[in-house]
């Protein structure tokens, strides 16, 4: 099966206007590259496409014990592993690769705790499913490199053609959404410095004993809000431009993601991961900004953090890649974003003939850059020490297409709006050289764009 139904659309540099037409539709999702104008110089392979979807014809929802599959108003419950359920559903669709990144398939989120056999009950948490994946029969794709836009579908579902006719009409007359959004409380932090310092010292003891080499530990924050989340997201993408942003609108919560980090991409059997480790703040003074960048590049501590994660991810990729194909394409390269400098590495591989994208994702999940090394023991310690579930934070957002393409992010710089609260998080890696005060300051400036966003909408 390889007949792709295409509907051409006018190219727009800011594709949020297209998403505006469906922002309040069920399971509407926007994978956003952060490109917002014709003069943008940041277009690259990782920020080339925006992908917009809504109205999946199959919904897969996983909680701690069961997976629900909804199709044609029928619901099936299973206790299978959620990744295996997804694999089984995708196996029903055999569509050859197309030049477009996504022409339908699985798209949604995987929470950090999805891979854990047991989740501690007495933790602060959002109250969202561990996984929500839609199987979509169409996608609106904006290509910022070729400056083209289209709707692509394989018309698998009987209702798709009629829906796309209606959608095309809506897109021609879409008007900006001017609904209100506001923040009406101060930020509540789950951990103050004393509690965070206690956690870091426990981790340093584990490192000294040789139990682990590095652990990524996080803090959680809550602020109350009201109004339209999509209005909030449009401001977030102005303040916090990044190549792996996303907005999801579900029945009772929304996800606003500003991630700069790719987890795993696969195209034509070629696999890539881009871990980020090492952070310094940006500065409005160009001289100071350059000094911060040079300080990061020269930091033995930050390079050591990055190297540990590169080694872990080489091992994770090798489970599903051809022996000898896994290599480090780039090591500790400087990447600068709106509020921080980061060190980013690139690891590549070639997928084995009999491995699948779902298995590749499952065997690498969650990403090593947000757990620590060794991964299993690091996750056990994180579970013991952190007073909160991570939920979507440090999980992953992305797609696995019918056309055998995959791209996923690490869901950092990510907010969840549920009821009248915004939940967000910030974390960092602890190694033997770590200092509690410095690490506490680092997680604060990592969240500086989110704080700036909160202050913009704050009602005095």
N, C-alpha and C positions, 0 to 999 in steps of 0.2 A: 504494500500500500504506500503510494508516494504522490498522490494527487493533492497538491496544496491549493486550496481556494484562497485567492488574494484579492483584497480590496485596497486600492491605493488611496492614500490620504495626503493632504498638504503637509509638508514638513514644518514642524515648529521647533524652535530651539529650546523652548521651555515646555516640556510635554505635560506639565501639571495641568494645563488647560484641558487636555484630553481626559485626564483622570477625573477632573472636576465633574464630568458628565455622569460618572458612575460612583463617585466617592461615597455615597450613602447606600449603595447596593450591597446585598449580602455577599460576604466573602470577596469583596473587591480588594485587589492587591496591586501595589505599584512598586516595582523594582526600579529604583531611581539612581541614575549615575551621577546626579548632582550637576549636570550641565544645564546652564540656564540662559545663555545668550550666545549669539552668533560669533562673538569675539573671544569666546572661551579658549584659552590655551592649554587646558588640562585634559583635552580629549586624548585617550590612549586606549589600548586594547581592553583595559579593565574598566573604562568609563565610556564605552562606545554606545551601548544600547540602553534604552529604557523599555521596560516590559510592563504592560497593563493587562489585567484580567479581572473577570468577575463571573458569578453564576457557574460554579463548577457542576458537572453532571454526576460526579461521585465525590462524597466527602468522607475523609478518614479522620477519626478523632480518637486519640489514645489517652487514657488516664492511667493510673498506677497499675491497675489489674486487668483491664480489658481494652479492646479496640472496637470501635463502632464504625461500620461501613454503611453509608446511606446512599442509595441509588433508586431512582424512580419511586420515591416516597416509601421505599421499603428499607428497613434497618436490620443489619446482621451484626451480632456480637460475637467476638472471638477472644481467646486468651493468648493467641499467638504473639510473637515478638512484632512490634509495630513496623520495624524495617522489613521483616519477612512478609507482612501483610502488603506493604507497599510494593515490594518486589513482585509478589504474585499478581497484583492488579496490573502493574505496568507490563508484565509479560504477555498480557492479552492484546497488546497493541504493537504491531511490528511495522514501523514507519521508517523508511530510509532517511539518512541524514540530509538536511537541507542547508542552504547557505545561511538561513536565518538562525539565530541562537535558540529560539523556542517557538514552536508552532503548535503548542498544546502539550499536555502531560501533567506531571505532578509539580505543584508549587505551593509553598507554605512554610511552616516553621517547625523546628525540632528543638524542644527545650533541653537545657543542660542535663537535667536529671533523667532524661529518657533512657539512657543506657544503664542506669543503676538498678540493681536487683531489689534494693529496699530504700525507701526514703523516710528520713526521720520525721515524725509527726509533729513535734512541738516546735516547729520553726515558723517564723513569719513568712507568709507567701501570698501571692496575688490571688490565687484561686482560679487558675486557667488550666486547660488541658495540657498534657505533656507534649502532644503533637497535634497539629491541625494541618492537614494536607488536602487541597482540592485537586481533583483531576479535571483539568480545563480543556475544552474543545476548541478554544480560540485564544489568540493573543494579539494585542495591538503593540507593534514594535516600532520604536523610533530609533533610527540609525544616525548618530550625530557625525559620523565620519563621512558617510555617503550623502548625508542630508536628505534622507528619505523617511517615509512613514507608511505603514500599511497595517491592515488586519489580516492575519493568516489563520487558516483553519483547515482541518481535514474532514469536517462535516460528519463526524462520527455519530454524534447525538442527533436525534430526529428534530429537536427543537432549535438547533444552532442557527440554521439558515434564517428562520423568521426573526430570531433574536438579533442577528447581525444586521438585518434590514432596519430594525427599529433603532439599534445602536448607531448606525451610520447617520440616520436622521438627527439623532440627539447630538452627535458630534458637530454637526453643521451649525447648530444654533446654541451651543453651550455658552453660558455666561458665568463670569467669576462668582464664586461663592463668598458672600460677605457676612456669613454668620459669625457671631461673637464667640470668643474663647477667652477665658481669664483664669488666672491663678489667684486664689484668695486665702492663702496661709503661708507661713514661713516653712522652710524646709526642715523636716524632722529627720535626723540621722540616727540609724540604729546603733552605731558604734561611735562613742566619743574617743578622744585620743588615748585615754587611759585603757579602755577596753581593747583598742586596736594594738596598743603597745604590748599588752599582755599576750595577744594572739601572735604577734611577730616574735616575741621572745620564746614562746613555745615552739614556733617553727624553727627558730635558730638552734634550739636544743635538738630538734629532730635532725637538722642538717649536721650539727656537730657530731651526733651519734652515728652518722652515716646512713640514716634511714631514708633520706631524700637529699637531692641536690638543689632543688628549687621548688617553691610552691607559690602559686598565684592566689592571693587572698583579696577579698573584696569587702566593701561597705555598701549598705543599702540606704536609700533616702526616699522619703514620701512627702508629697505636697498635695494639697487639695485644689480642685479645679472645677470649672463648670463650662458648658458651651460645647462647641463643635471641634472635635479633635483634628479634623482635616485642616481647619483654619490654623490650628496650632502647628501642624506639621509644615505647612507652607512657610511659616516664619523660621522653623528649625532648619529647613534646607537652605535658607538664606544665611543663617548664622554659622551653620556647621556643615559646609559643603564637603562631601566625601564620595568616593566611587561606589560604595556598597550600601547606599541608603535604601530604606523601604518604608512603605506605609501599608498597614493591613486594617481593614474594617470588618470585624466579626460581629456576631449578634449582640454580645454584651461586653466587649472590650475592643480596644484598638492598640496597635503596635506602631510606635514612631521610632524608626531606627536610623542612626547616623553613623554607621560603621565605615571605617576606612580599610578594613581587613578582609581579604579573600581567604576562605577556608580551602575548598577544593573546587577546581574547575577541570572538566574533561571535555575534549573536543577531538573527534577523529582518533579516539583511543589514547591521545596524549593527555597526561594528567599534570596538574600544577597546583601547588599550594604556596601561599605567600605569608608566612608568619611575621608578626610584628612583635619585637621586643626591644625595649630601650626608648626612653621618652625624655624630652626636654621642652620647656614652654617656648612659644613664639614670643617675640617682643616687638613693640611698635617702633623702637629705635633700631634701624637696620644694622648698625654696628654691634649692638648687644645681641640682636637676633642671630647674626653670623657667628658671634662668640658662642652662643648656646648650641648652635649646630655643630661647630667644631669641637666643643666640649663633649657632645654626645658621640661623635665619631671617634674621639680619643679615649672614651671611657672603657677601661678594662672590664668593669663590672657589667656594663650593658652589653658588651660584646660577648662576655661569658654567658649571660642569660640567653642571648640570641643563639649562640652556638649549641647550648644544651637542647633548645627546642628544635633546632635544625636536625640534630642527631635523632631526636625522638620521632620527628616527622618522616625522616628517611626510613626509619624502621617501620612506621605505620604504613607508608606507601608501599613498601616492599612486600607486604602481605598480599597485595593484588596486582603488583606491577612485575613485568618481566625481569628476571634476575639480570643485574648489570645495567638496567635502563635508568635506575634512580640516580640522579646527580644533582649537585647544587649549582644552579645557573648564576645566582647572585648571592653574595654574603654580606650582610650588614650594610646595605645601601641606605643612604640618607633619603627619606621622603618627608616633605614638609606639607602640613595641612594648616587649616585656618588658625588653630590655637596651639598646635604642638608639632615638634619635629619627632620623627620615629626612625628606628632602624628596621628595615624590611629585608628579608631574605627570600629567595625563590628556589624551590625544590621541584624537580620535574621527574616524570617517569612515563612508561608506556604500559597501558593496561594489558593484562594477560588475556588471551583469547577467550577463556571460559569464565573470567571474572565479570561482574556486573557493576554498574554505577552505584546501585543501592548497597551492594556488599562493600564496595570501596568506601562509601560514606560511613556505613555502620562500623567497619573495622578501624576507621580513623577517629570516630566520634567519642567524646567531644574533642575539640581541637587542643593540641598539646600546648599551644601558646597561652591558654587560659587555665591550665591545670597545674603543670609542673612536671618534674622528672624524678623518679619513674612515675608514669601516669597513674597507675592503679593505686599505689600507696599515697600519692599526692591527693587523689580524690577522696580517699578514706579520711585523711587528715582535714581536708576542707570541710567534709561533711560533719566531722566532730567539732570543728572550731567555729565555723560561720553560724550566726544565729538566724540566718534566713535561707530559704531556698533561692536558687538563682533564677528558676523559671526560664524565661526566654533568654535572659542575660547569659552570655557565654555559650549559648546554644548556637543554632544556625538558621538562617533564612536563605531560601533559594529555590532552585528548580531542578528536576530531572525530566528532560523532555522525551516525548515519543520518538524524537529524531536522534536519540542517544547522545545528547549534549547535557552537561550538568554544570551549574555554577552555584556556589553557596558562599555565604559570608560567615564570619564570626560575629555574633550579635552583641558587640560592645557598643558603647554610647547609645544605648537603647532604652526607651521608655515604654511602659505599659500604662494605658489609661483604662481603669476599670471603676465603674460607678463614678464617684466624684473624687477619685484619687489618681495621682500620677506616681508610679513606682519607677525609680531608676537606680543605677548602681555604678560603682567605679572600683577598679582593682589594679593590682600590680604584682610583679614577681618578687619574691623574697629569696635572696641567695646569701651565702655566708658573709659577704661584705655589706649586707644591708643595714641601714640605720632607720629605726622606727620613725623618727621625726621627718627624715628625708622622704621616706616611702609614703607617709601620711600626707605630706605636701604634694607628692607626685599624683596620688589619686585625686587630690583636690583639683589640681590644674587640668587633669584629664577630663574632669567634669565641668570645666570652666564655661564651655559653650552652652551646656545645659543650664547652668546657673544664669548665664546671660539671657538665655531664652526665657527662663522663669521670671527674671526681673523685668523683661519686656512686657509680659502679660500680668505682672503683679498689680493687684488692686490695693492701694494704700488705705 
